[in-house]
Every structure is written in C-alpha cells, then in structure tokens.
Amino acid sequence: HALLLSFIGHPEIFPLVFTTQTQEIFNCRVDEDVTKENCFKLIKKEDIIEDLKARAAVSDFHPVKKIVLEYPGEELLVVFDVEQEYGQNFYLVATEEAKENLLKPPDVAEEKEQEKEKDDDENKEGTLEESVYKPPVRKPWVSLGSEKEVEEESVKDTVSKIKYLISRVRRKFGAPITFTDKNASSVKDTYIECTSYQDKTFSIKLLEKDVGAQIVPKVRENSTQTKWTYPKNAAIQYFPREFSDEEKEESLSSKKLKEFITSVLFRTEIALQQNEIMNVFVDDWRALAEDEGSYGSKSDIYLKEYQSFIDLHYLKDRTISCVCWHPNIYGIIAESATERLSYDERVDLSGKLLLQKSVILFWSFSDPLHPQLMLECPEDIYCFQFSPSDPNIIAGGCFNGQVVLWDISQYEEKLRNAKSSAGFKKTAVNLPSFIQAQQCGPEPPLVRYCAVSSIEYSHRAIITDIHWLPDFFEVNRMGATFENRAEICVQLVTCSPDCSILFWDIRGTKLPIQPLSEKAKEEKIIDVLPDFPDTFKHLDLTWKPLIKINLCKSDTSVDYSPIRISLTEEYYHYKTSDKVQSLNKLVELTKESPYAEISVPSGKILKGLENVSTNFFVGTEDGEIIYSDWKMERDSDSGRLIGKKPSQKHAVHDGIVHTVQRSPFFKDIVLSVGPWNFAIWKEGLATGPILQSSCSAVRYTVGQWSLTRPGVFFIGREDGNIDIWDLLEKTHEPSQFQNISISMITCIRPWIASAKQHFLAVSDDSGVLHVLEISWTLSHPSSNEHTSVLHYFEREVEYQKYYEQRQEFRAKE
C-alpha cells in the first residue's frame, strides 16, 4: 500500500489496521476516542517502540517498524480513516511537515493570496526568461526495473556463426564458366559427399508431455495356441462388455446370489484370517530353491575385510609370491615370499642373499600376530602346492630351478589346535603393540625340507608354476598314461622360462650303489639332525625328472619360454578328511625299494584311462598361449625322445602371461591373464579365444576363477584393486571393482570354509596377506547359473565357427 500511495502522490501516508486490542492500548477506540469529526490521534514514539518490543510481529505497527524507528519527532500522528480512502481503518503520517499540515490547515484566503503572489512571480520570471535561455539540466537516472524487461525481450546470438570462404584463382576472374558431365568413379577428387548427421545443437529435449488417461474396468486376457505371423504396427480401440443398470439391480437382488453369499461367507472369513496370519500364496518349492536366501544381502557384492597377516621379520622388504590354503584344517594359510629384485640385481647380490633365511610361513585365524609354522627353504620359493592325497606333503619350486619337498605330518596336531598366544583381538590391533607382540612372541617351529632335486638335472631358471598330477593315473618316460593303483599323488609337473617342462616322480629313480661305509656315514649325518624328516631322504640332491619337454618353435630355432601351465586333468577341490590317504602308505611305497628304478607297467592302457587327455595349455614369457601334448616321440634321425611340436599358438597378450587356469566347472574352459587383457579359451577350438577383453587402463597381475559361481572370476591389478567379472551380467567391463591395497596384487586364492563362509586370500607386493570374506551374492549361484554360463560359452563357440566360415567364403570370393 505504501508503494501504491507513493505512486499516486502520497508517499508520507501508510495505511494500518488497528485491532480492538491495539485501540485499547493507545486509547484510539473507534467512535469513542476518535470520530469522524475528531479523527486525529497523537501517539508517543516511545509507546510504539515499547509495543513493538512486547508484541513483536503481533503488533499492528510491525509493518512500519522501520519508519517508526527513523521518525525524527517524539509524537506520531495516526488518523482515523472513516471512508477508508487508503484501504484500512487507520493510516500513519510519516513526516513532520505532513503532520503539521493536517493538524493546522492554512486559511482559504491566505491560500488564494499565496497562489496569486506565486502566479505573479512566475509571470515576471517568464518575461525575464524570454530574453535569457537556460539549457535543461540533466537529472540522474532512477531505475524502476524497466531495463530488465528490455534485456529479457532482446534477442542475443548464442550460437557461433558459420563462416565460408570461397576463392578462385586470380586469372579466372571474369572468365566464362561452362559445366560438363564427369564420371565420379573414374576421376579422383571430383566430388565431396556431404552426409547428414545429428547435430546436438538443434536437438530438442522433451521436458513435458500432455497425456490423457482413462480408467476402464479390468479386462480379462486369454491366450491360445495360434499360428505366428510377422508383427505389424496396428492400433485397436475397444470397450469392455458390461451389464446394464437394470441387469445389475436384478442380479444383486436375486435369491441365487444371496444363497451363494451365505454359503461362502464362513469360508471367506477363515481365508481372510489366514491371510492376516501368514501368506498362503507363497510357492514353497521355489522358496526351497533359494537355499537360505535370508542369509546375507542380495545387493551386497563387496569383499569384506576379515583378517590380515604381516610379518615384520621374515617378510620385511619382500613380496609375497604364492599363497595356498590348507586343504583340511580351518583357518590355516601358507605364504612364500621373494626379494623384490630384478635378475641382474639378484646376480649382483647373490652372496648376500645366501646369508638370508628363506621360509614359508603358516598363519592361523586364531593368532594373526605370530606364524604357527615355518618351512626352511634352500632358496626363495616362487610357487608351492599341497599334495591333494596328503596335505602334509608340500612341493615347491625355487628361484634356482630346484624342486623341494617337505613333510609336516608331525606338526599337523599343532596346526589343528592353534591358539592365540598374545592377548590381542582379531581386528583391533594398533601398530606399536603389534610390533612388540611379534618381537616378544614365541618363535614358531622351523621344519627343514626333506629333499631337493639335483642341481644338474633341474631347471636352469626360476620355477614359475608347479602342479600335482591326479591320483588316478601316472605317466611313464614316453608320456603315456597308466592307472595309478596306489591312488596317491606321486608325480609333479613344473615349468620354467628355461624353455622346459619337467615331470617328477617322488618315488625316486635308480641310484648308483653306494659303499657301506658311505651309506653308514650318510645315515649317521641324518641321525644327527632330529628335526630332519627322512620321508624322501633317498631323493635328496639326486632327484631327476622323469620327462623333459622342450617347446620348440617351428619357424626358428628358439624355444618357447613357459611361465604358466594348465593340464586337462587337474585338482580343483581337495579331498575331504575321510578320504585322505595316510602318509604311511606313501612312506611304504618309497621305502620298499628306494633304489629301484621306476618300472613301466607291462600291461596295456586300461579302458578307463583311454579318455585321459595328455594335452595342456601354456602361457609364455612373450604373451603367447600354446596348446601342446606331453607325449614323447622318437626322432627319426637320432632316435632320441623328443616332445611334440605345439599344435596351436596364439599371440593374444602383450607381455608375460600371469595366469593360465581351467574353470572348476567346465573342464575345457581356460582363463588366461596378461599384462593388459584377459582371454577365455575353449579347448578344441583352434581359431582363438571365445572371449577377449579390451586393453585395460592399469596392468593386470593375476587372475582366479570363483570356486562356487561358474561365470565369476577375479583379476588383480597393479594399483591394488581387484576387478570382479560376472559374465552373466557384463562381458565388456567388470561388474564391480574394489580397492584392497596400495601395492600391486601378487596372488589370489579362494577357499570354501563352509556353506555360509567363503574366503578370498589376496597378497600384495608389500608383504601383506589380506583375507577377505566373499559376500553371499558372489559366493552362491542362482538355480540355473551353470546352464546359463554353459549356453553362453556354446553361443560364443558357434559364433567363432560362423566367423571362420565367413572368412573362408570371403577368401573364395
């Protein structure tokens, strides 16, 4: 109102609404204190300020609070507006001049005389101004908001203008132009094709849409077996069939309907009560297939930190090279470590490295501060494996190319009964207490190795991979497979970048006859070492490989350098404790004839072993995937036994192959991981991988299949992250990635502890071993996941075959 009055010429008047309470407070009651004839009321400024403090926003003077506080006088004039000229019952006079004019109006005669004198003065000034010109004085601009409307309505260029420059040679200026026909295919650069494209500048995004909706009664849908036709774009309008109002009234008032309602009333009440108590429409059969689906969250796909192990004495400044779970004892995990040195640095520091102790540490969930057991190693161990037949037998590969055997049977009870010897909790451990506990804790038992292979006949370089052959067959010197009647794993296979693959037999080879004096002397030395197990003493320093295979290249004289190997017949799940063979049986096999040569079975190959495959995949140092056969054949010229040449060779990875592993669910599916990508192979398909990833932004270091979900595998990266791939969800990128460490991931090993507890051991380059608990979603497959993944692999194989056929067809064309 004040703004409105200012526009109509009364800026000093502010309309107010006085309630009955305000009228009583300031003694300005209508028709009593103020009337039409006596409409003025002077109110002290102090009283108004006190009222504003007492009633705040409730006060009727609150809209003009600022005017009251800035008013120069001591009394303010309030006028009773009988006719409500200004819109309210009262109005406030905001200036002293207006107050004096209202309280003391001038006489009419005086006003006329003043106006007459004013007019005379203006006439006199007009006569003077006619002779003297006065230019207009520029007044300052007062903004009332009109310029904003002008700016909003004005048009501005927001898109940059396109400029074209068309030029001609100067000598052709003004020359006549003649048009002729030309063949665009015969003359080069005679035309330019301007194809249309979608310009994002002119794309209009639909932000609002008017849609009409109509509610109709529920329509019943039925289906029948009909002949399929090709789909067409069609629109059909229909309306439901309903009873008329007369038919509805007749049906509702019929006796038949009342009898029906009376008959089903009792059953309906019981059904409603049951629905309130429990859901009777649950499919019990489908609920059983979920396999305790209430355990865990289906949306949780993260790896949860369960425990971590670090040793500040033996693993200081070392990287973890291999991790293995104990097959039968809960919570026991072993790890080996190597120096973070290159080949040249290792050669330069070879003397210093011999003085350092290399060990394999055994950790337990019950004591995360102290190792439970240590295996003494002649050199740094790069890889090791528990025997599937007897986990007390461990085989490892050294940096110098030797194969080592350990026997920890006498410490099995200690590992089973491992208890915490320090009073620390499993997860809450501060660093100073952790260091003090490790320094002051008990020293774990040190187990010496039983046997080391002969240096002369071992690998010439580091052993990068080692595997036990299954217990149902064994191989002879020709590479042929025979039945293993003892049903105990007695043979190993190792590979190394020295271009060789060696097969070993732990039952020993033929040795030269020793004199009795030397034999007694040797036994005396062994007796001096009470902690030295004599299980494989007949192999120590004399152990030779059974078969040696060199992977020769066909085009050059250089051989392939195998890094990882994967046999068709491998162990994925270790036997349970009730099926484990006793160590005594193995000892009897080795002690019966420790110096007898391994004899090749004279009988024919058993029918059950006819389908045993002798093929294997190998990942090389140069990023090649090789598919070959370990069976030996005689050279036609020299008569020597030589290995077969690889049947397939694919250069897929750009660098050393870190992982070559078969799927635990599909015997013929192999995962290979290189520095920048991974590939999935189908055994028997010679065209190449059925799935190959794109180049990664960060280097890959290791890969591992899931033991419970067929389409899931984990890939470790150089930046300490783990990519979780789920082929049923995505095939072009990982479905999830998670940071585990700040250092490079070196090894990944899953383990099934129970039906509800699955672990993933992850080691890094800084010597820390992380144990992660796999969530329910990542560890429990759906009811048809195996079939879905199998169908996916079959589709990819069919696609590869179709692609090859098209290539042949194109070549013929």
Secondary structure by P-SEA (a helix, b strand, c coil): caaaaaaaccccbbbbbbcaaaaaaacccccccccccccbbbbbaaaaaaaaaacccccccccaaaaaaaccccbbbbbbcccccccccbbbbccaaaaaaaaccccaaaaaaaaaaaaaaaaaaaaaaaaccccbbbbcccccaaaaaaaaacccccbbbbbbbbbccccccccbbbbbbbcccccccccccbbbbbbccccccccbbbbbbbbbcbbbbbbccccccccccbbbbbbbbbbcaaaaaaaaacaaaaaaaaaaaaaaaaaaaaaaacccccaaaaaaaccccccccccccbbbbcbbbbbccccccccccccccccccccbbbbbbbccccaaaaaaaaaaaaabbbbbbbbbccccccccbbbbbcccccccccccccccccccccccbbbbbbbcccaaaaaaacccccccccccccaaaaaaaaaaccccbbbbbcccccccccccccccbbbbcccccccccccbbbbcccccccbbbbbccccbbbbbbccccccccccaaaaaaaaaaaaaccccccccccccccccccbbbbbccccccbbbbbcbbbbcccccccccccccccaaaaaaaaaccccccccccccccccccccccccbbbbcccbbbbbbccbbbbbcccccbbbbccccccccccccccccccccccccbbbbbcccbbbbbbcccccccccccccccccccbbbbbcccccbbbbbccccbbbbbbccccccccccccccccccccbbbbbbccccbbbbbbbcccbbbbbbbbccccccccccaaaaaaaaaaaaaaaaaaaaaaaaaaaac
